Amino acid sequence: MAWNREKHLNSEIQEIKTLQSKGYTTLDILDRNEFSYDSLKACGLPISYLVPKLEGQKLTLQEWDTHTSIEHKWELVNGLPFGQEDERDRVMLGLIYSTAIIAHLHFRVCLRKLSIHI
């Protein structure tokens, strides 16, 4: 039997809606780390619950697990880190959360001084 992406996506969406109806929070659902980015988006959920601050924040083991790639591998797929923009962005949010927005901005200033435009 061939894998049916649409059916799988609908199944994940239904499971997320069931969890939400039982009172599960966004944090609870994302920390399960078992749903595709497409199903999270279809249910109006963000890819991350972390909010970077001016000062770096310590991550819990669960937050790190949620914000690293699904397989915990650093890989490049067709020129894209982790193969998906959402996965790349979630990892980046975790890193910026831990290092602080100020460090990210300082990095951008250093790149500009080196004439590297981002």
Helices and strands as residue ranges (DSSP letters): H 5-21, H 26-32, H 37-42, H 61-67, E 76-77, E 80-81, H 85-99, H 101-113
